[in-house]
């Protein structure tokens, strides 16, 4: 099994005492943190945060990648004011699937499209006429979801076929930022595995998947493992940021899910599942080899590459996107923060309204509260009205969706799941954590909130040789964070609700 940093290193080994500059680029926001290893504990300090999100032009959705680069440079300048000439390493993680093309000269060829762009609507009907769902899964272990890179490339070939013909290199978001900083065109294997054209067992591209669909593959870059040293910053970048010469970029777990799982403090000897809760809920387990079984395919689980040769076997579920979009609409008429929404939801009785969060209508609605209400009315059901009832319906439905996926996971795994590790921004939503425990009938260990940042740091420490392996890093996570524990209660009502929810999911298949 590959070890972290296996393969070619593009720069010299960084100092084990180097400071860590962490860029965590999320769907809704980006943040920059400074980290260090002190007394066998991870120390972090957030030094910059900025808003991120889609830019819409008519029916098309984009990322403003040039603004993203400007924000990264501002983060580097702020780090430089603190670090001075001190040696440091830099790690970039981001969301998966989305990509940009470089031409032969290294220029970005076109605006970067957003995963929620509707161009991929219905595209798998065409894909599966050429390559069956089962065969695609056997080659890539990837779940079918319309945000996948493969679906985007197929839709793009119909709309803008010249892009793929002229492209020299395809880079995912974290890879692209690394390119801007170092000039190096490589892809971290964790984010490459979100594409649906990578073999997770061999941790290698599957160009045959692309060719069987009539797509080009000449633009696929070399792959690197998390912990690979990419090398120094470009002179112009270092000069503009004011950083010293001893700063090197490291390929961390470029996909934020892989970074979060790397820092998940699984208790030794326990059969645990993870939920990385943010815009999406990523629910699954860490395994040593891909699960390419028919059962895994039928349950629509994906196999992505993790740190240290591991496989992150999980399902992508709708997450706090529902809350984020409701808040966006409600904030037009009233100043509401997430704490306000949590209080409003807590004031409502549980399980009064339950819906399927994965319904396609919730992927890109212009008015999320209206979309939720319409889900009920389309079925002739009473609908939640107002902030509190809708927010409560979201949290309860997300929790029941977690339970539904956990039931699938237990059937695939080696015995029943014993506990759940909840990490990521969703740790702040205590109601979601408690509801998930209630729905699943399992204890939920919540934390760390900044799991992605911590996983990014662990990869940088692996590159520097400051820690020997991931288990040593996870022990540090356990020492460095206090985990909140939620235990199940009100079991009868939640068991009844889970049966109802299961029927809703079956009806939507």
C-alpha positions in Angstrom: 0.0 0.0 0.0 1.4 3.4 -0.9 2.8 5.5 2.0 2.3 9.2 2.4 4.6 11.1 0.1 5.4 8.0 -1.9 6.9 8.7 -5.3 8.7 11.6 -6.7 9.4 14.6 -4.5 9.6 17.9 -6.4 11.5 19.8 -3.7 13.8 19.1 -0.7 12.4 17.9 2.6 11.2 20.8 4.7 12.3 21.4 8.3 10.3 19.5 10.9 10.1 22.7 12.9 8.7 24.7 10.0 5.5 26.6 10.5 2.4 25.4 8.7 0.3 27.6 6.5 -3.1 26.0 5.9 -5.5 27.0 3.1 -8.9 25.4 3.5 -11.0 26.5 0.5 -14.6 25.6 1.0 -17.8 26.0 -1.1 -19.1 28.8 1.1 -15.9 30.3 2.6 -12.1 30.1 2.6 -9.8 30.4 5.6 -6.2 30.6 6.2 -4.6 29.3 9.4 -1.1 29.2 10.9 -0.2 25.9 12.6 2.6 24.3 14.5 3.4 21.2 16.5 4.2 22.1 20.1 4.5 19.6 23.0 3.0 16.9 20.8 -0.2 18.9 20.3 -1.4 20.7 17.2 -1.7 24.5 17.6 -3.7 26.6 15.1 -4.6 30.2 14.7 -7.0 31.4 12.0 -5.5 34.6 10.4 -7.8 35.3 7.5 -11.3 34.3 6.3 -13.2 35.3 3.2 -16.5 34.5 1.6 -16.7 32.1 -1.3 -19.6 30.9 -3.5 -21.0 30.6 -6.9 -21.2 33.4 -9.5 -24.3 33.0 -11.6 -24.6 34.3 -15.2 -28.0 33.5 -16.6 -28.5 29.7 -16.2 -24.7 29.1 -15.9 -22.9 28.7 -12.6 -19.2 29.6 -12.2 -16.4 29.9 -9.7 -14.5 33.2 -9.6 -11.1 31.5 -9.6 -9.1 34.7 -10.2 -10.7 36.2 -7.1 -9.9 33.0 -5.2 -6.3 33.4 -6.2 -6.3 37.0 -5.0 -7.6 35.8 -1.7 -4.9 33.2 -1.4 -2.3 35.8 -2.1 -3.8 38.0 0.7 -3.6 35.1 3.0 0.0 34.6 2.2 0.7 38.3 2.8 -0.9 38.1 6.2 1.1 34.9 7.0 4.3 36.7 6.0 3.6 39.6 8.4 3.6 37.0 11.3 6.3 34.6 10.1 8.8 37.0 8.6 11.7 35.0 7.1 10.9 31.8 9.1 10.7 28.5 7.1 7.2 27.3 6.4 5.2 24.8 4.4 2.0 25.5 2.6 -0.9 23.1 2.1 -4.0 23.7 0.0 -7.2 21.7 0.3 -10.5 22.4 -1.4 -13.8 21.0 -2.6 -13.7 18.3 -5.3 -14.9 17.5 -8.8 -14.6 21.1 -10.3 -11.7 21.8 -12.6 -10.0 24.3 -14.9 -7.9 23.8 -18.1 -4.5 25.2 -18.8 -3.3 25.7 -22.4 0.3 24.9 -23.5 1.5 28.3 -22.3 0.1 27.8 -18.8 -2.9 30.2 -19.1 -6.3 29.4 -17.7 -8.4 28.7 -20.8 -12.0 29.4 -19.6 -14.0 30.4 -16.5 -14.2 27.5 -14.0 -17.7 26.0 -14.0 -19.5 25.2 -10.7 -20.5 21.7 -9.8 -24.2 22.8 -9.5 -24.3 24.2 -13.0 -27.4 22.6 -14.6 -25.5 21.6 -17.8 -25.2 18.1 -16.2 -28.9 17.5 -15.8 -29.8 14.1 -17.1 -26.3 13.5 -18.5 -26.0 10.0 -17.0 -28.7 8.7 -19.3 -26.4 9.3 -22.2 -23.3 8.2 -20.4 -24.8 4.8 -19.4 -25.9 4.1 -22.9 -22.2 3.9 -23.8 -20.8 2.6 -20.5 -23.1 0.9 -18.0 -23.4 2.0 -14.4 -22.0 -1.4 -13.2 -19.0 -1.3 -15.6 -18.2 2.3 -14.7 -18.3 1.4 -11.0 -16.1 -1.7 -11.4 -13.5 0.6 -13.1 -13.6 3.6 -10.8 -15.6 2.7 -7.6 -17.2 6.1 -7.9 -20.9 6.9 -7.1 -23.1 8.3 -9.7 -24.0 11.9 -8.9 -24.4 14.6 -11.5 -21.7 16.9 -10.0 -18.9 14.4 -10.9 -16.2 15.6 -13.1 -17.0 12.9 -15.6 -20.5 14.2 -16.0 -19.2 17.7 -16.4 -16.7 16.7 -19.1 -19.5 14.9 -21.0 -21.8 17.9 -20.8 -18.9 20.2 -21.8 -18.1 18.2 -24.9 -21.6 18.8 -26.2 -21.5 22.5 -25.4 -17.8 23.5 -25.9 -15.9 20.7 -27.6 -13.0 22.9 -28.5 -12.0 23.2 -24.8 -11.0 19.6 -24.4 -9.2 19.5 -27.8 -7.0 22.6 -27.0 -6.4 21.9 -23.3 -2.9 20.9 -22.2 -3.7 20.2 -18.6 -6.7 19.6 -16.4 -6.3 20.7 -12.7 -8.8 20.5 -9.8 -9.2 23.5 -7.5 -6.5 22.7 -5.0 -4.1 21.6 -7.8 -4.8 24.8 -9.7 -3.9 27.0 -6.7 -0.7 24.9 -6.2 0.1 25.6 -9.8 -0.4 29.3 -9.3 2.1 29.1 -6.4 4.7 26.8 -7.8 4.2 26.4 -11.5 3.9 22.7 -11.1 1.2 20.8 -13.0 0.3 17.8 -10.9 -2.8 16.4 -9.2 -3.1 15.1 -5.7 -4.6 11.6 -5.8 -7.3 12.3 -3.3 -8.9 15.1 -5.3 -8.3 13.3 -8.5 -10.4 10.4 -7.2 -13.5 12.6 -7.1 -13.4 12.6 -10.9 -15.0 9.2 -11.7 -12.1 8.4 -14.1 -9.5 7.1 -11.6 -8.9 3.6 -10.4 -8.8 3.8 -6.5 -7.2 0.4 -6.2 -4.2 1.3 -8.4 -4.4 5.0 -7.5 -4.0 5.7 -11.2 -6.0 7.4 -14.0 -8.5 5.3 -16.1 -8.2 7.0 -19.5 -10.2 4.2 -21.0 -13.3 5.5 -19.2 -12.8 8.8 -21.0 -12.1 7.2 -24.4 -15.1 4.8 -24.2 -17.2 7.9 -23.8 -15.6 9.7 -26.7 -13.7 12.1 -24.4 -10.0 13.1 -24.6 -7.5 12.2 -21.8 -4.3 13.8 -23.0 -4.7 16.6 -20.4 -4.5 14.3 -17.3 -1.5 15.4 -15.2 0.9 13.3 -13.1 -0.5 12.1 -9.8 1.1 12.6 -6.4 0.3 11.2 -2.9 -0.5 13.4 0.1 2.7 14.4 1.8 4.6 14.9 -1.5 6.9 18.0 -1.3 6.1 20.1 -4.4 8.9 22.6 -3.9 9.5 26.3 -3.4 7.2 29.1 -4.4 7.7 30.9 -7.7 10.0 33.9 -7.1 7.3 36.3 -8.2 4.8 34.8 -5.7 7.3 34.8 -2.8 8.2 38.4 -3.6 4.5 39.6 -3.8 3.7 37.8 -0.5 6.8 38.9 1.3 7.7 35.3 2.4 11.2 34.0 3.0 13.1 31.6 0.8 12.6 28.6 3.1 8.9 28.2 2.2 7.8 25.1 0.3 4.4 23.9 -1.0 3.3 20.4 0.0 0.6 18.3 -1.7 -1.7 17.6 1.2 -5.0 15.7 1.0 -6.2 18.1 -1.6 -9.8 17.0 -1.3 -11.3 18.5 1.9 -13.2 15.3 2.7 -9.9 13.2 2.6 -8.3 15.8 4.8 -11.2 15.8 7.3 -11.1 11.9 7.5 -7.3 12.0 8.0 -7.9 14.0 11.2 -11.0 12.1 12.4 -10.0 10.8 15.8 -11.4 7.2 15.5 -11.1 5.3 18.8 -8.7 2.3 18.4 -10.6 -1.0 18.1 -14.0 0.6 17.5 -16.1 0.1 14.4 -16.8 3.7 13.6 -18.4 5.6 10.8 -17.6 9.3 10.1 -19.8 12.1 9.0 -18.0 15.2 7.7 -20.8 17.7 7.9 -20.7 20.9 6.0 -22.4 22.0 2.7 -22.6 18.3 2.0 -22.8 15.5 4.5 -20.1 12.9 3.7 -20.9 9.7 5.5 -18.8 6.5 5.5 -15.9 4.6 6.8 -12.1 4.3 6.2 -11.1 0.9 4.6 -7.9 -0.6 3.2 -9.2 -1.5 -0.3 -12.0 -0.3 -2.5 -15.5 -1.9 -2.1 -16.6 -2.5 -5.6 -19.4 -4.9 -4.7 -22.8 -4.8 -6.2 -24.2 -3.9 -2.8 -21.9 -0.9 -2.6 -23.0 0.1 -6.1 -26.7 -0.3 -5.3 -26.3 1.9 -2.2 -24.4 4.5 -4.3 -21.3 4.6 -2.1 -18.1 6.0 -3.6 -14.5 4.9 -3.1 -12.0 7.8 -2.9 -8.4 7.8 -2.1 -7.3 8.8 1.4 -4.1 9.5 3.2 -1.6 6.7 3.7 -3.0 4.5 1.0 -6.5 4.3 2.7 -9.8 4.3 0.9 -12.5 6.7 2.0 -15.6 4.7 1.3 -18.6 7.0 1.7 -21.8 8.5 0.4 -22.4 12.1 -0.6 -25.6 13.3 1.0 -27.2 16.7 1.0 -26.0 18.7 4.0 -26.2 22.1 5.5 -26.6 23.6 2.0 -30.3 23.5 2.9 -29.7 25.7 5.9 -27.3 28.0 4.1 -29.7 28.7 1.3 -32.7 29.2 3.6 -30.7 31.7 5.6 -29.7 33.5 2.3 -33.4 33.9 1.5 -34.6 34.7 5.0 -31.8 37.3 5.5 -33.3 39.4 2.8 -36.1 40.4 5.2 -34.5 39.8 8.6 -31.0 39.7 10.0 -30.6 36.0 10.9 -27.4 34.2 11.8 -27.0 30.4 12.2 -27.4 30.7 16.0 -30.8 32.3 15.4 -31.8 29.4 13.1 -30.7 26.8 15.7 -32.7 28.5 18.4 -35.8 28.7 16.2 -35.5 25.0 15.3 -34.9 24.0 18.9 -38.2 25.7 19.9 -40.1 23.3 17.6 -41.3 19.8 18.3 -39.2 17.1 16.7 -40.3 15.0 13.7 -43.4 17.1 12.8 -42.2 17.4 9.2 -39.9 15.0 7.4 -38.7 15.2 3.8 -36.0 13.7 1.5 -33.1 16.2 1.5 -31.6 14.4 -1.6 -34.5 15.3 -3.8 -33.0 16.9 -7.0 -35.2 20.0 -6.5 -32.9 21.1 -3.7 -29.7 21.1 -5.8 -30.1 24.5 -7.3 -33.3 26.3 -6.3 -33.6 30.0 -6.4 -35.7 30.0 -3.2 -34.9 27.1 -0.9 -37.7 27.6 1.7 -40.2 27.6 -1.2 -38.7 24.5 -2.6 -39.0 22.7 0.7 -42.6 23.7 1.1 -43.3 22.6 -2.5 -41.9 19.1 -1.7 -44.7 18.6 0.9 -47.5 20.3 -1.1 -46.7 18.2 -4.2 -47.5 15.1 -2.1 -50.6 16.5 -0.5 -48.9 16.7 2.9 -49.1 19.5 5.5 -46.0 21.8 5.0 -43.9 23.6 7.5 -44.3 27.4 7.4 -41.9 29.9 8.8 -38.3 29.9 10.0 -38.6 27.6 13.0 -40.6 24.7 11.5 -38.6 24.7 8.3 -35.3 24.8 10.1 -36.4 21.9 12.4 -37.6 19.9 9.4 -34.2 20.3 7.8 -32.2 19.1 10.9 -34.6 16.2 11.5 -34.5 15.1 7.8 -30.7 15.4 7.6 -30.5 13.2 10.7 -32.8 10.6 9.3 -30.9 10.6 6.0 -27.7 9.9 8.0 -29.5 7.0 9.6 -30.6 5.7 6.2 -27.0 5.8 4.9 -25.7 4.2 8.1 -28.1 1.3 7.7 -26.7 0.8 4.2 -23.1 1.1 5.5 -23.7 -1.5 8.2 -24.9 -4.0 5.6 -21.7 -3.4 3.6 -19.3 -3.5 6.5 -17.8 -6.0 8.9 -20.4 -5.9 11.6 -22.6 -3.2 13.0 -21.3 0.4 13.4 -20.6 1.1 17.1 -20.2 4.9 17.1 -20.2 7.9 14.8 -17.5 10.5 14.5 -18.9 13.8 13.5 -16.4 16.3 12.2 -16.4 19.6 10.3 -18.5 22.7 10.5 -21.6 20.7 11.4 -20.1 20.1 14.8 -21.5 23.6 15.7 -25.0 22.4 15.0 -25.7 20.7 18.3 -29.3 19.9 17.3 -28.0 18.1 14.2 -25.5 16.0 16.3 -28.2 15.1 18.8 -30.8 14.3 16.2 -28.3 12.1 14.4 -27.6 10.2 17.6 -31.3 9.8 18.2 -32.0 8.7 14.6 -29.1 6.2 14.5 -29.4 4.9 18.1 -25.6 5.4 18.4 -23.3 7.7 20.3 -22.0 10.6 18.3 -18.5 12.0 19.1 -18.4 15.5 17.8 -15.1 17.1 16.9 -12.9 18.5 15.8 -14.8 21.3 14.1 -11.7 22.2 12.1 -11.0 18.6 11.0 -10.1 19.6 7.4 -7.5 22.1 8.7 -6.1 19.5 11.1 -5.8 16.9 8.3 -4.1 19.4 6.1 -1.6 20.0 8.9 -1.0 16.3 9.4 -0.1 15.9 5.7 2.4 18.8 6.0 3.9 17.1 9.1 4.2 13.8 7.3 6.1 15.5 4.5 8.5 17.0 7.0 9.0 13.8 8.9 7.7 15.3 12.1 5.2 12.4 12.5 5.8 8.9 11.4 2.3 8.0 10.3 -1.4 8.9 10.4 -2.1 7.0 13.6 0.5 9.2 15.4 -1.2 12.2 14.0 -4.7 11.0 15.1 -3.4 10.5 18.6 -2.3 14.2 18.5 -5.8 15.1 17.4 -7.3 13.3 20.4 -4.9 15.1 22.7 -5.5 18.5 21.1 -9.3 18.5 21.1 -12.2 18.0 23.5 -14.9 15.9 21.9 -18.5 16.4 22.8 -20.5 13.2 23.2 -24.2 12.9 22.3 -26.2 9.8 23.3 -29.5 8.6 21.8 -32.8 9.3 23.5 -36.5 9.2 22.5 -35.8 6.0 20.5 -39.4 5.0 19.8 -40.4 8.1 18.0 -37.2 8.1 15.9 -37.5 4.4 15.0 -41.0 5.1 13.7 -39.8 8.2 11.8 -37.0 6.2 10.2 -39.5 3.7 8.8 -41.5 6.5 7.3 -38.3 8.1 5.9 -37.2 4.8 4.4 -40.5 4.7 2.5 -40.0 8.2 1.2 -36.5 7.3 -0.1 -37.9 4.1 -1.7 -40.6 6.1 -3.5 -38.1 8.5 -4.9 -35.8 5.9 -6.5 
